[in-house]
Amino acid sequence: MSLKSAPLSSLYLGEFELLIMLAIVRLGDDAYGVTIRDELERETSREVTVGAIYKTLGRLQDKGYVSARVGEPTPQRGGRRKKHYRLEPLGSRALKQACANLRRLTRGLGRALEAL
């Protein structure tokens, strides 16, 4: 069975993959390596290397969860191009499933989680 036809129960995201995909959704058309890292550091107070971001983006591409397109060169980047990322339909399914699982598992735990 290919991932593209996989049932929702077999779509798995690790924690870092989940965070990166959420950052891609938040950033929209501005989702590329540095902005994804900046978003994760700002929202999670966790230091992240661009190398870790790109390694995980490669894994997500291999799974068919995200795709990349190369933008136009910009003078601010010394003529280099940005690689922009977006969720693919399979990635959207995986992300929805992961978020639904988290919501179900944390339902009714507000006080218990705050007490930790």
C-alpha positions as CSV (number, residue, x, y, z in Angstrom):
1,M,0.0,0.0,0.0
2,S,1.4,3.4,-0.9
3,L,1.3,6.3,1.5
4,K,-0.9,8.2,-1.0
5,S,-3.7,5.7,-0.5
6,A,-2.9,5.0,3.1
7,P,-5.8,5.0,5.7
8,L,-5.6,7.9,8.2
9,S,-4.5,5.5,10.9
10,S,-1.2,4.9,9.1
11,L,-0.3,8.5,8.6
12,Y,2.3,9.3,11.2
13,L,4.1,12.5,12.2
14,G,6.9,12.7,14.7
15,E,6.8,15.7,17.0
16,F,9.4,17.8,15.0
17,E,7.6,16.9,11.7
18,L,4.3,18.1,13.3
19,L,5.9,21.4,14.4
20,I,7.4,22.0,11.0
21,M,4.1,21.3,9.2
22,L,2.3,23.6,11.6
23,A,4.9,26.3,10.8
24,I,4.4,25.8,7.1
25,V,0.6,26.3,7.5
26,R,1.2,29.5,9.6
27,L,3.7,31.0,7.2
28,G,1.8,30.2,4.0
29,D,3.6,31.5,0.9
30,D,6.5,32.6,3.1
31,A,7.5,29.1,4.3
32,Y,11.1,28.4,3.6
33,G,14.0,27.1,5.8
34,V,14.9,30.3,7.7
35,T,11.3,31.5,8.2
36,I,10.3,28.0,9.4
37,R,13.2,28.0,11.9
38,D,12.3,31.5,13.1
39,E,8.7,30.6,13.6
40,L,9.6,27.5,15.6
41,E,12.0,29.3,17.8
42,R,9.6,32.2,18.4
43,E,6.6,29.9,19.2
44,T,8.3,27.1,21.0
45,S,11.3,28.9,22.7
46,R,13.4,26.0,21.3
47,E,16.7,26.5,19.4
48,V,16.6,24.9,16.0
49,T,19.3,24.6,13.4
50,V,18.5,25.2,9.7
51,G,20.1,21.9,9.0
52,A,17.6,20.1,11.2
53,I,14.8,21.9,9.4
54,Y,16.1,20.9,6.0
55,K,16.7,17.3,7.0
56,T,13.1,17.0,8.3
57,L,11.7,18.8,5.2
58,G,13.5,16.2,3.0
59,R,11.9,13.4,5.0
60,L,8.5,15.1,4.7
61,Q,9.0,15.4,1.0
62,D,10.0,11.7,0.8
63,K,6.7,10.8,2.5
64,G,4.8,13.0,0.0
65,Y,3.6,15.3,2.8
66,V,5.2,18.5,1.5
67,S,6.5,19.8,-1.8
68,A,9.0,22.6,-2.6
69,R,9.3,25.1,-5.4
70,V,12.3,27.3,-6.1
71,G,11.6,31.0,-6.1
72,E,13.2,33.8,-8.0
73,P,16.7,35.0,-7.0
74,T,16.7,38.1,-4.8
75,P,19.3,40.8,-4.3
76,Q,18.9,40.5,-0.5
77,R,20.1,36.9,-0.7
78,G,23.0,37.7,-3.1
79,G,21.1,36.4,-6.1
80,R,20.3,33.1,-4.4
81,R,16.9,31.5,-4.7
82,K,14.6,30.5,-1.8
83,K,13.1,27.1,-1.7
84,H,9.4,27.5,-0.6
85,Y,7.5,24.7,1.0
86,R,3.8,23.8,1.0
87,L,1.6,21.0,2.3
88,E,0.4,18.4,-0.2
89,P,-3.0,16.8,0.2
90,L,-1.5,13.8,2.0
91,G,0.4,16.0,4.4
92,S,-2.8,17.9,5.1
93,R,-4.5,14.6,6.0
94,A,-1.6,13.6,8.2
95,L,-1.6,17.0,9.9
96,K,-5.4,17.0,10.5
97,Q,-5.1,13.5,12.0
98,A,-2.2,14.4,14.3
99,C,-4.0,17.5,15.6
100,A,-7.2,15.5,16.1
101,N,-5.3,12.9,18.0
102,L,-3.8,15.6,20.3
103,R,-7.1,17.2,20.9
104,R,-8.7,13.9,21.8
105,L,-5.8,12.9,24.1
106,T,-5.8,16.3,25.9
107,R,-9.5,16.7,26.2
108,G,-10.4,17.3,29.9
109,L,-6.7,17.5,31.0
110,G,-6.5,21.3,31.3
111,R,-6.0,21.4,35.1
112,A,-3.8,18.3,35.2
113,L,-1.5,19.7,32.5
114,E,-1.3,23.1,34.2
115,A,-0.3,21.4,37.4
116,L,2.7,19.6,35.8
